[in-house]
Amino acid sequence: MREKHPRIAREKKTVAAMIDIYCRDQHGSNALCAECGELLAYASKRLEECPFQEGKTTCARCPVHCYTPATRGRIKTVMRYSGPLMLRRHPILAIRHLMDRSRKKPVGPRRRDAC
């Protein structure tokens, strides 16, 4: 499926890079393990269904929580680990992500089931 906006495609690349860093370092494999592959598929689906699309800020600043509480905990763990490593391994994606963090919170649906 083609994303509605390039912003979502870039966000998918960023999440995939973070999950890849985490999985390689924590699970010692060159390819994503099944658990990390499921997390990436879930994150990609949530991004495709994001109601804000081009106006999206980072998920941490979003008024809509699309992830289930358990999955949100898993992605936070991945991001806490991978975030500091992103500047060295994927500097352009990291800088763009930091810039996105400064975007205003989007105005729109506030219910979880909006995603």
N, CA, C and O atoms as a printed pandas DataFrame, in Angstrom:
     atom_number atom_name residue_name chain_id  residue_number  x_coord  y_coord  z_coord
0              1         N          MET        A               1    0.835   -1.177    0.000
1              2        CA          MET        A               1    0.000    0.000    0.000
2              3         C          MET        A               1    0.883    1.244    0.000
3              4         O          MET        A               1    1.838    1.320    0.773
4              5         N          ARG        A               2    0.583    2.199   -0.839
5              6        CA          ARG        A               2    1.341    3.436   -0.914
6              7         C          ARG        A               2    0.801    4.410    0.126
7              8         O          ARG        A               2   -0.410    4.592    0.243
8              9         N          GLU        A               3    1.716    5.044    0.893
9             10        CA          GLU        A               3    1.314    5.994    1.907
10            11         C          GLU        A               3    0.686    7.229    1.262
11            12         O          GLU        A               3    0.953    7.553    0.104
12            13         N          LYS        A               4   -0.143    7.899    2.032
13            14        CA          LYS        A               4   -0.789    9.109    1.544
14            15         C          LYS        A               4    0.199   10.273    1.481
15            16         O          LYS        A               4    0.049   11.159    0.640
16            17         N          HIS        A               5    1.201   10.284    2.351
17            18        CA          HIS        A               5    2.150   11.390    2.423
18            19         C          HIS        A               5    3.572   10.877    2.620
19            20         O          HIS        A               5    3.776    9.849    3.267
20            21         N          PRO        A               6    4.559   11.587    2.065
21            22        CA          PRO        A               6    5.960   11.187    2.248
22            23         C          PRO        A               6    6.379   11.209    3.714
23            24         O          PRO        A               6    7.297   10.487    4.103
24            25         N          ARG        A               7    5.727   12.016    4.520
25            26        CA          ARG        A               7    6.040   12.101    5.947
26            27         C          ARG        A               7    5.872   10.743    6.608
27            28         O          ARG        A               7    6.680   10.362    7.456
28            29         N          ILE        A               8    4.847   10.020    6.236
29            30        CA          ILE        A               8    4.595    8.702    6.820
30            31         C          ILE        A               8    5.649    7.705    6.350
31            32         O          ILE        A               8    6.100    6.872    7.137
32            33         N          ALA        A               9    6.049    7.775    5.083
33            34        CA          ALA        A               9    7.093    6.879    4.576
34            35         C          ALA        A               9    8.397    7.099    5.345
35            36         O          ALA        A               9    9.088    6.141    5.690
36            37         N          ARG        A              10    8.729    8.362    5.611
37            38        CA          ARG        A              10    9.954    8.657    6.359
38            39         C          ARG        A              10    9.842    8.159    7.795
39            40         O          ARG        A              10   10.807    7.634    8.350
40            41         N          GLU        A              11    8.674    8.323    8.391
41            42        CA          GLU        A              11    8.469    7.851    9.752
42            43         C          GLU        A              11    8.603    6.330    9.822
43            44         O          GLU        A              11    9.145    5.796   10.790
44            45         N          LYS        A              12    8.110    5.634    8.796
45            46        CA          LYS        A              12    8.264    4.176    8.741
46            47         C          LYS        A              12    9.739    3.780    8.666
47            48         O          LYS        A              12   10.166    2.836    9.330
48            49         N          LYS        A              13   10.525    4.515    7.844
49            50        CA          LYS        A              13   11.958    4.233    7.747
50            51         C          LYS        A              13   12.642    4.423    9.095
51            52         O          LYS        A              13   13.497    3.627    9.485
52            53         N          THR        A              14   12.262    5.477    9.800
53            54        CA          THR        A              14   12.863    5.769   11.097
54            55         C          THR        A              14   12.549    4.662   12.100
55            56         O          THR        A              14   13.439    4.180   12.800
56            57         N          VAL        A              15   11.291    4.265   12.166
57            58        CA          VAL        A              15   10.894    3.201   13.099
58            59         C          VAL        A              15   11.590    1.891   12.730
59            60         O          VAL        A              15   12.052    1.166   13.612
60            61         N          ALA        A              16   11.667    1.584   11.444
61            62        CA          ALA        A              16   12.338    0.352   11.009
62            63         C          ALA        A              16   13.815    0.379   11.393
63            64         O          ALA        A              16   14.354   -0.637   11.831
64            65         N          ALA        A              17   14.474    1.518   11.236
65            66        CA          ALA        A              17   15.886    1.629   11.599
66            67         C          ALA        A              17   16.072    1.443   13.103
67            68         O          ALA        A              17   17.020    0.789   13.538
68            69         N          MET        A              18   15.171    2.016   13.893
69            70        CA          MET        A              18   15.273    1.883   15.351
70            71         C          MET        A              18   15.059    0.444   15.795
71            72         O          MET        A              18   15.789   -0.063   16.647
72            73         N          ILE        A              19   14.074   -0.205   15.226
73            74        CA          ILE        A              19   13.810   -1.604   15.577
74            75         C          ILE        A              19   14.977   -2.482   15.133
75            76         O          ILE        A              19   15.355   -3.413   15.843
76            77         N          ASP        A              20   15.547   -2.195   13.968
77            78        CA          ASP        A              20   16.690   -2.958   13.474
78            79         C          ASP        A              20   17.889   -2.830   14.412
79            80         O          ASP        A              20   18.535   -3.827   14.735
80            81         N          ILE        A              21   18.185   -1.616   14.846
81            82        CA          ILE        A              21   19.292   -1.400   15.787
82            83         C          ILE        A              21   19.049   -2.184   17.068
83            84         O          ILE        A              21   19.937   -2.886   17.551
84            85         N          TYR        A              22   17.868   -2.067   17.607
85            86        CA          TYR        A              22   17.529   -2.751   18.848
86            87         C          TYR        A              22   17.656   -4.267   18.707
87            88         O          TYR        A              22   18.267   -4.928   19.547
88            89         N          CYS        A              23   17.078   -4.804   17.647
89            90        CA          CYS        A              23   17.077   -6.255   17.463
90            91         C          CYS        A              23   18.490   -6.797   17.259
91            92         O          CYS        A              23   18.852   -7.816   17.846
92            93         N          ARG        A              24   19.290   -6.124   16.430
93            94        CA          ARG        A              24   20.666   -6.580   16.199
94            95         C          ARG        A              24   21.472   -6.593   17.492
95            96         O          ARG        A              24   22.186   -7.553   17.782
96            97         N          ASP        A              25   21.348   -5.511   18.270
97            98        CA          ASP        A              25   22.144   -5.391   19.496
98            99         C          ASP        A              25   21.615   -6.243   20.639
99           100         O          ASP        A              25   22.401   -6.795   21.409
100          101         N          GLN        A              26   20.303   -6.361   20.764
101          102        CA          GLN        A              26   19.723   -7.083   21.894
102          103         C          GLN        A              26   19.493   -8.569   21.619
103          104         O          GLN        A              26   19.583   -9.394   22.528
104          105         N          HIS        A              27   19.196   -8.904   20.368
105          106        CA          HIS        A              27   18.884  -10.298   20.039
106          107         C          HIS        A              27   19.975  -10.968   19.217
107          108         O          HIS        A              27   19.889  -12.165   18.941
108          109         N          GLY        A              28   20.992  -10.223   18.823
109          110        CA          GLY        A              28   22.173  -10.772   18.161
110          111         C          GLY        A              28   21.939  -11.417   16.809
111          112         O          GLY        A              28   22.603  -12.396   16.470
112          113         N          SER        A              29   21.020  -10.893   16.042
113          114        CA          SER        A              29   20.733  -11.502   14.752
114          115         C          SER        A              29   20.888  -10.464   13.649
115          116         O          SER        A              29   20.682   -9.273   13.883
116          117         N          ASN        A              30   21.248  -10.909   12.450
117          118        CA          ASN        A              30   21.382   -9.990   11.315
118          119         C          ASN        A              30   20.041   -9.619   10.709
119          120         O          ASN        A              30   19.922   -8.586   10.051
120          121         N          ALA        A              31   19.046  -10.440   10.923
121          122        CA          ALA        A              31   17.691  -10.169   10.445
122          123         C          ALA        A              31   16.789   -9.982   11.662
123          124         O          ALA        A              31   17.121  -10.427   12.761
124          125         N          LEU        A              32   15.663   -9.330   11.466
125          126        CA          LEU        A              32   14.742   -9.131   12.585
126          127         C          LEU        A              32   14.216  -10.466   13.095
127          128         O          LEU        A              32   13.855  -11.341   12.307
128          129         N          CYS        A              33   14.174  -10.618   14.410
129          130        CA          CYS        A              33   13.563  -11.807   14.998
130          131         C          CYS        A              33   12.047  -11.697   14.818
131          132         O          CYS        A              33   11.544  -10.654   14.401
132          133         N          ALA        A              34   11.337  -12.754   15.126
133          134        CA          ALA        A              34    9.879  -12.767   14.941
134          135         C          ALA        A              34    9.199  -11.682   15.774
135          136         O          ALA        A              34    8.298  -11.003   15.282
136          137         N          GLU        A              35    9.615  -11.513   17.013
137          138        CA          GLU        A              35    9.008  -10.518   17.902
138          139         C          GLU        A              35    9.208   -9.094   17.364
139          140         O          GLU        A              35    8.272   -8.294   17.350
140          141         N          CYS        A              36   10.418   -8.791   16.927
141          142        CA          CYS        A              36   10.700   -7.455   16.390
142          143         C          CYS        A              36   10.027   -7.258   15.026
143          144         O          CYS        A              36    9.605   -6.150   14.697
144          145         N          GLY        A              37    9.930   -8.316   14.247
145          146        CA          GLY        A              37    9.221   -8.240   12.969
146          147         C          GLY        A              37    7.750   -7.918   13.177
147          148         O          GLY        A              37    7.170   -7.130   12.428
148          149         N          GLU        A              38    7.138   -8.531   14.202
149          150        CA          GLU        A              38    5.740   -8.245   14.529
150          151         C          GLU        A              38    5.569   -6.797   14.978
151          152         O          GLU        A              38    4.594   -6.138   14.619
152          153         N          LEU        A              39    6.534   -6.303   15.774
153          154        CA          LEU        A              39    6.470   -4.923   16.241
154          155         C          LEU        A              39    6.574   -3.958   15.063
155          156         O          LEU        A              39    5.852   -2.962   15.017
156          157         N          LEU        A              40    7.452   -4.237   14.121
157          158        CA          LEU        A              40    7.598   -3.391   12.937
158          159         C          LEU        A              40    6.320   -3.402   12.089
159          160         O          LEU        A              40    5.880   -2.355   11.616
160          161         N          ALA        A              41    5.731   -4.576   11.901
161          162        CA          ALA        A              41    4.487   -4.670   11.127
162          163         C          ALA        A              41    3.367   -3.890   11.812
163          164         O          ALA        A              41    2.588   -3.205   11.149
164          165         N          TYR        A              42    3.287   -3.994   13.124
165          166        CA          TYR        A              42    2.263   -3.281   13.884
166          167         C          TYR        A              42    2.466   -1.772   13.762
167          168         O          TYR        A              42    1.512   -1.034   13.516
168          169         N          ALA        A              43    3.708   -1.314   13.933
169          170        CA          ALA        A              43    4.015    0.119   13.848
170          171         C          ALA        A              43    3.711    0.646   12.444
171          172         O          ALA        A              43    3.164    1.740   12.300
172          173         N          SER        A              44    4.055   -0.110   11.428
173          174        CA          SER        A              44    3.784    0.314   10.050
174          175         C          SER        A              44    2.285    0.451    9.797
175          176         O          SER        A              44    1.839    1.406    9.161
176          177         N          LYS        A              45    1.525   -0.499   10.294
177          178        CA          LYS        A              45    0.068   -0.447   10.120
178          179         C          LYS        A              45   -0.510    0.769   10.828
179          180         O          LYS        A              45   -1.381    1.449   10.284
180          181         N          ARG        A              46   -0.036    1.045   12.027
181          182        CA          ARG        A              46   -0.522    2.203   12.779
182          183         C          ARG        A              46   -0.191    3.500   12.047
183          184         O          ARG        A              46   -1.010    4.419   12.018
184          185         N          LEU        A              47    0.999    3.582   11.458
185          186        CA          LEU        A              47    1.388    4.781   10.713
186          187         C          LEU        A              47    0.518    4.961    9.471
187          188         O          LEU        A              47    0.104    6.077    9.160
188          189         N          GLU        A              48    0.242    3.878    8.769
189          190        CA          GLU        A              48   -0.616    3.956    7.578
190          191         C          GLU        A              48   -2.001    4.471    7.924
191          192         O          GLU        A              48   -2.626    5.170    7.125
192          193         N          GLU        A              49   -2.484    4.128    9.115
193          194        CA          GLU        A              49   -3.830    4.503    9.526
194          195         C          GLU        A              49   -3.865    5.794   10.340
195          196         O          GLU        A              49   -4.927    6.183   10.826
196          197         N          CYS        A              50   -2.732    6.459   10.496
197          198        CA          CYS        A              50   -2.667    7.688   11.294
198          199         C          CYS        A              50   -3.609    8.736   10.714
199          200         O          CYS        A              50   -3.532    9.038    9.523
200          201         N          PRO        A              51   -4.494    9.295   11.531
201          202        CA          PRO        A              51   -5.442   10.282   11.017
202          203         C          PRO        A              51   -4.794   11.626   10.681
203          204         O          PRO        A              51   -5.418   12.450   10.012
204          205         N          PHE        A              52   -3.558   11.868   11.127
205          206        CA          PHE        A              52   -2.919   13.160   10.930
206          207         C          PHE        A              52   -2.034   13.213    9.688
207          208         O          PHE        A              52   -1.795   14.294    9.149
208          209         N          GLN        A              53   -1.550   12.074    9.232
209          210        CA          GLN        A              53   -0.715   11.952    8.035
210          211         C          GLN        A              53    0.363   13.027    7.970
211          212         O          GLN        A              53    1.278   13.013    8.794
212          213         N          GLU        A              54    0.290   13.960    7.018
213          214        CA          GLU        A              54    1.345   14.958    6.826
214          215         C          GLU        A              54    1.513   15.868    8.041
215          216         O          GLU        A              54    2.610   16.373    8.278
216          217         N          GLY        A              55    0.461   16.085    8.807
217          218        CA          GLY        A              55    0.534   16.947    9.983
218          219         C          GLY        A              55    1.010   16.246   11.233
219          220         O          GLY        A              55    1.001   16.831   12.316
220          221         N          LYS        A              56    1.426   15.003   11.100
221          222        CA          LYS        A              56    1.817   14.183   12.239
222          223         C          LYS        A              56    3.053   14.719   12.939
223          224         O          LYS        A              56    4.026   15.120   12.301
224          225         N          THR        A              57    2.996   14.718   14.254
225          226        CA          THR        A              57    4.172   14.989   15.074
226          227         C          THR        A              57    4.747   13.632   15.477
227          228         O          THR        A              57    4.325   12.612   14.931
228          229         N          THR        A              58    5.685   13.589   16.404
229          230        CA          THR        A              58    6.169   12.290   16.878
230          231         C          THR        A              58    5.064   11.636   17.708
231          232         O          THR        A              58    4.203   12.324   18.255
232          233         N          CYS        A              59    5.093   10.336   17.795
233          234        CA          CYS        A              59    4.036    9.611   18.504
234          235         C          CYS        A              59    3.965   10.023   19.982
235          236         O          CYS        A              59    2.880   10.042   20.564
236          237         N          ALA        A              60    5.099   10.350   20.585
237          238        CA          ALA        A              60    5.121   10.737   21.993
238          239         C          ALA        A              60    4.314   12.013   22.241
239          240         O          ALA        A              60    3.793   12.209   23.339
240          241         N          ARG        A              61    4.207   12.864   21.255
241          242        CA          ARG        A              61    3.482   14.134   21.401
242          243         C          ARG        A              61    2.074   14.076   20.823
243          244         O          ARG        A              61    1.355   15.074   20.869
244          245         N          CYS        A              62    1.675   12.970   20.296
245          246        CA          CYS        A              62    0.383   12.853   19.619
246          247         C          CYS        A              62   -0.762   12.742   20.630
247          248         O          CYS        A              62   -0.627   12.049   21.639
248          249         N          PRO        A              63   -1.894   13.421   20.368
249          250        CA          PRO        A              63   -3.036   13.322   21.274
250          251         C          PRO        A              63   -3.785   11.984   21.155
251          252         O          PRO        A              63   -4.580   11.647   22.032
252          253         N          VAL        A              64   -3.541   11.229   20.088
253          254        CA          VAL        A              64   -4.188    9.933   19.880
254          255         C          VAL        A              64   -3.168    8.830   20.129
255          256         O          VAL        A              64   -2.100    8.815   19.516
256          257         N          HIS        A              65   -3.497    7.909   21.030
257          258        CA          HIS        A              65   -2.590    6.790   21.294
258          259         C          HIS        A              65   -3.069    5.577   20.517
259          260         O          HIS        A              65   -4.004    4.889   20.926
260          261         N          CYS        A              66   -2.414    5.324   19.386
261          262        CA          CYS        A              66   -2.825    4.258   18.483
262          263         C          CYS        A              66   -2.354    2.875   18.938
263          264         O          CYS        A              66   -2.943    1.859   18.569
264          265         N          TYR        A              67   -1.292    2.847   19.740
265          266        CA          TYR        A              67   -0.722    1.580   20.175
266          267         C          TYR        A              67   -1.458    1.060   21.406
267          268         O          TYR        A              67   -1.912    1.843   22.242
268          269         N          THR        A              68   -1.575   -0.261   21.515
269          270        CA          THR        A              68   -2.109   -0.848   22.736
270          271         C          THR        A              68   -1.097   -0.581   23.850
271          272         O          THR        A              68    0.081   -0.371   23.559
272          273         N          PRO        A              69   -1.516   -0.583   25.107
273          274        CA          PRO        A              69   -0.566   -0.300   26.189
274          275         C          PRO        A              69    0.657   -1.218   26.186
275          276         O          PRO        A              69    1.772   -0.754   26.424
276          277         N          ALA        A              70    0.468   -2.500   25.922
277          278        CA          ALA        A              70    1.609   -3.433   25.909
278          279         C          ALA        A              70    2.564   -3.116   24.759
279          280         O          ALA        A              70    3.781   -3.123   24.944
280          281         N          THR        A              71    2.025   -2.841   23.589
281          282        CA          THR        A              71    2.863   -2.531   22.438
282          283         C          THR        A              71    3.537   -1.179   22.622
283          284         O          THR        A              71    4.680   -0.998   22.204
284          285         N          ARG        A              72    2.855   -0.241   23.234
285          286        CA          ARG        A              72    3.451    1.065   23.512
286          287         C          ARG        A              72    4.678    0.900   24.402
287          288         O          ARG        A              72    5.691    1.568   24.196
288          289         N          GLY        A              73    4.591    0.019   25.385
289          290        CA          GLY        A              73    5.746   -0.248   26.256
290          291         C          GLY        A              73    6.913   -0.841   25.478
291          292         O          GLY        A              73    8.067   -0.477   25.702
292          293         N          ARG        A              74    6.607   -1.751   24.566
293          294        CA          ARG        A              74    7.674   -2.371   23.757
294          295         C          ARG        A              74    8.357   -1.343   22.862
295          296         O          ARG        A              74    9.584   -1.327   22.771
296          297         N          ILE        A              75    7.577   -0.477   22.196
297          298        CA          ILE        A              75    8.178    0.490   21.288
298          299         C          ILE        A              75    8.952    1.541   22.071
299          300         O          ILE        A              75    9.964    2.044   21.581
300          301         N          LYS        A              76    8.505    1.887   23.275
301          302        CA          LYS        A              76    9.261    2.822   24.112
302          303         C          LYS        A              76   10.618    2.239   24.476
303          304         O          LYS        A              76   11.626    2.945   24.454
304          305         N          THR        A              77   10.647    0.964   24.808
305          306        CA          THR        A              77   11.916    0.306   25.130
306          307         C          THR        A              77   12.856    0.362   23.936
307          308         O          THR        A              77   14.037    0.674   24.085
308          309         N          VAL        A              78   12.339    0.062   22.760
309          310        CA          VAL        A              78   13.145    0.106   21.535
310          311         C          VAL        A              78   13.671    1.517   21.296
311          312         O          VAL        A              78   14.851    1.700   20.998
312          313         N          MET        A              79   12.805    2.503   21.423
313          314        CA          MET        A              79   13.204    3.882   21.137
314          315         C          MET        A              79   14.193    4.424   22.163
315          316         O          MET        A              79   15.107    5.168   21.810
316          317         N          ARG        A              80   14.017    4.059   23.416
317          318        CA          ARG        A              80   14.979    4.504   24.441
318          319         C          ARG        A              80   16.367    3.943   24.165
319          320         O          ARG        A              80   17.375    4.624   24.355
320          321         N          TYR        A              81   16.404    2.709   23.719
321          322        CA          TYR        A              81   17.703    2.102   23.413
322          323         C          TYR        A              81   18.297    2.662   22.121
323          324         O          TYR        A              81   19.464    3.050   22.083
324          325         N          SER        A              82   17.494    2.700   21.078
325          326        CA          SER        A              82   17.983    3.048   19.741
326          327         C          SER        A              82   18.151    4.542   19.514
327          328         O          SER        A              82   18.995    4.952   18.717
328          329         N          GLY        A              83   17.368    5.356   20.194
329          330        CA          GLY        A              83   17.404    6.798   19.979
330          331         C          GLY        A              83   18.805    7.398   20.011
331          332         O          GLY        A              83   19.198    8.075   19.062
332          333         N          PRO        A              84   19.565    7.168   21.077
333          334        CA          PRO        A              84   20.910    7.735   21.130
334          335         C          PRO        A              84   21.844    7.191   20.044
335          336         O          PRO        A              84   22.783    7.879   19.642
336          337         N          LEU        A              85   21.603    5.990   19.575
337          338        CA          LEU        A              85   22.462    5.380   18.549
338          339         C          LEU        A              85   22.109    5.854   17.143
339          340         O          LEU        A              85   22.915    5.726   16.220
340          341         N          MET        A              86   20.913    6.399   16.981
341          342        CA          MET        A              86   20.464    6.831   15.650
342          343         C          MET        A              86   21.338    7.935   15.065
343          344         O          MET        A              86   21.579    7.937   13.858
344          345         N          LEU        A              87   21.819    8.872   15.878
345          346        CA          LEU        A              87   22.649    9.964   15.354
346          347         C          LEU        A              87   23.905    9.441   14.676
347          348         O          LEU        A              87   24.369   10.014   13.691
348          349         N          ARG        A              88   24.446    8.368   15.194
349          350        CA          ARG        A              88   25.664    7.801   14.613
350          351         C          ARG        A              88   25.361    6.885   13.433
351          352         O          ARG        A              88   26.079    6.904   12.433
352          353         N          ARG        A              89   24.313    6.092   13.540
353          354        CA          ARG        A              89   24.032    5.086   12.510
354          355         C          ARG        A              89   23.138    5.583   11.372
355          356         O          ARG        A              89   23.282    5.146   10.230
356          357         N          HIS        A              90   22.226    6.485   11.682
357          358        CA          HIS        A              90   21.296    7.032   10.685
358          359         C          HIS        A              90   21.104    8.523   10.963
359          360         O          HIS        A              90   20.017    8.938   11.366
360          361         N          PRO        A              91   22.139    9.330   10.753
361          362        CA          PRO        A              91   22.079   10.740   11.177
362          363         C          PRO        A              91   20.965   11.556   10.525
363          364         O          PRO        A              91   20.348   12.383   11.196
364          365         N          ILE        A              92   20.694   11.351    9.258
365          366        CA          ILE        A              92   19.660   12.154    8.590
366          367         C          ILE        A              92   18.279   11.815    9.149
367          368         O          ILE        A              92   17.492   12.715    9.445
368          369         N          LEU        A              93   17.984   10.527    9.295
369          370        CA          LEU        A              93   16.695   10.137    9.873
370          371         C          LEU        A              93   16.567   10.671   11.302
371          372         O          LEU        A              93   15.497   11.129   11.702
372          373         N          ALA        A              94   17.651   10.612   12.060
373          374        CA          ALA        A              94   17.612   11.079   13.450
374          375         C          ALA        A              94   17.343   12.577   13.521
375          376         O          ALA        A              94   16.525   13.020   14.327
376          377         N          ILE        A              95   18.010   13.347   12.702
377          378        CA          ILE        A              95   17.822   14.798   12.715
378          379         C          ILE        A              95   16.407   15.162   12.278
379          380         O          ILE        A              95   15.774   16.037   12.870
380          381         N          ARG        A              96   15.914   14.488   11.242
381          382        CA          ARG        A              96   14.539   14.762   10.783
382          383         C          ARG        A              96   13.525   14.420   11.878
383          384         O          ARG        A              96   12.535   15.129   12.065
384          385         N          HIS        A              97   13.786   13.320   12.600
385          386        CA          HIS        A              97   12.895   12.928   13.688
386          387         C          HIS        A              97   12.922   13.981   14.800
387          388         O          HIS        A              97   11.880   14.331   15.353
388          389         N          LEU        A              98   14.105   14.476   15.122
389          390        CA          LEU        A              98   14.210   15.523   16.140
390          391         C          LEU        A              98   13.473   16.785   15.702
391          392         O          LEU        A              98   12.844   17.455   16.522
392          393         N          MET        A              99   13.547   17.108   14.424
393          394        CA          MET        A              99   12.831   18.267   13.900
394          395         C          MET        A              99   11.311   18.054   13.991
395          396         O          MET        A              99   10.565   18.983   14.301
396          397         N          ASP        A             100   10.869   16.836   13.720
397          398        CA          ASP        A             100    9.437   16.533   13.797
398          399         C          ASP        A             100    8.913   16.674   15.218
399          400         O          ASP        A             100    7.744   16.993   15.435
400          401         N          ARG        A             101    9.794   16.432   16.180
401          402        CA          ARG        A             101    9.390   16.538   17.579
402          403         C          ARG        A             101    8.980   17.971   17.935
403          404         O          ARG        A             101    8.185   18.186   18.850
404          405         N          SER        A             102    9.521   18.931   17.218
405          406        CA          SER        A             102    9.207   20.331   17.515
406          407         C          SER        A             102    7.913   20.801   16.834
407          408         O          SER        A             102    7.488   21.937   17.044
408          409         N          ARG        A             103    7.289   19.947   16.029
409          410        CA          ARG        A             103    6.019   20.303   15.390
410          411         C          ARG        A             103    4.934   20.483   16.440
411          412         O          ARG        A             103    4.985   19.875   17.509
412          413         N          LYS        A             104    3.958   21.318   16.129
413          414        CA          LYS        A             104    2.819   21.496   17.023
414          415         C          LYS        A             104    2.030   20.201   17.096
415          416         O          LYS        A             104    2.012   19.406   16.157
416          417         N          LYS        A             105    1.379   20.010   18.237
417          418        CA          LYS        A             105    0.483   18.862   18.347
418          419         C          LYS        A             105   -0.646   19.034   17.340
419          420         O          LYS        A             105   -1.215   20.120   17.233
420          421         N          PRO        A             106   -0.975   17.991   16.607
421          422        CA          PRO        A             106   -2.052   18.111   15.627
422          423         C          PRO        A             106   -3.408   18.211   16.304
423          424         O          PRO        A             106   -3.610   17.698   17.405
424          425         N          VAL        A             107   -4.317   18.868   15.641
425          426        CA          VAL        A             107   -5.687   18.977   16.126
426          427         C          VAL        A             107   -6.519   18.002   15.316
427          428         O          VAL        A             107   -6.430   17.962   14.089
428          429         N          GLY        A             108   -7.316   17.228   16.000
429          430        CA          GLY        A             108   -8.126   16.250   15.292
430          431         C          GLY        A             108   -8.749   15.274   16.252
431          432         O          GLY        A             108   -9.012   15.621   17.403
432          433         N          PRO        A             109   -8.990   14.060   15.807
433          434        CA          PRO        A             109   -9.655   13.062   16.647
434          435         C          PRO        A             109   -8.834   12.762   17.894
435          436         O          PRO        A             109   -7.606   12.708   17.839
436          437         N          ARG        A             110   -9.505   12.571   18.998
437          438        CA          ARG        A             110   -8.822   12.309   20.255
438          439         C          ARG        A             110   -9.107   10.919   20.809
439          440         O          ARG        A             110   -8.565   10.536   21.846
440          441         N          ARG        A             111   -9.940   10.182   20.134
441          442        CA          ARG        A             111  -10.261    8.835   20.589
442          443         C          ARG        A             111   -9.259    7.847   20.059
443          444         O          ARG        A             111   -8.788    7.983   18.930
444          445         N          ARG        A             112   -8.925    6.847   20.858
445          446        CA          ARG        A             112   -7.971    5.822   20.453
446          447         C          ARG        A             112   -8.437    5.089   19.198
447          448         O          ARG        A             112   -7.622    4.757   18.338
448          449         N          ASP        A             113   -9.741    4.835   19.086
449          450        CA          ASP        A             113  -10.233    4.060   17.947
450          451         C          ASP        A             113  -10.277    4.895   16.657
451          452         O          ASP        A             113  -10.771    4.423   15.633
452          453         N          ALA        A             114   -9.769    6.118   16.704
453          454        CA          ALA        A             114   -9.704    6.938   15.493
454          455         C          ALA        A             114   -8.643    6.426   14.543
455          456         O          ALA        A             114   -8.678    6.735   13.352
456          457         N          CYS        A             115   -7.710    5.654   15.044
457          458        CA          CYS        A             115   -6.619    5.134   14.208
458          459         C          CYS        A             115   -7.000    3.835   13.568
459          460         O          CYS        A             115   -6.203    3.253   12.831
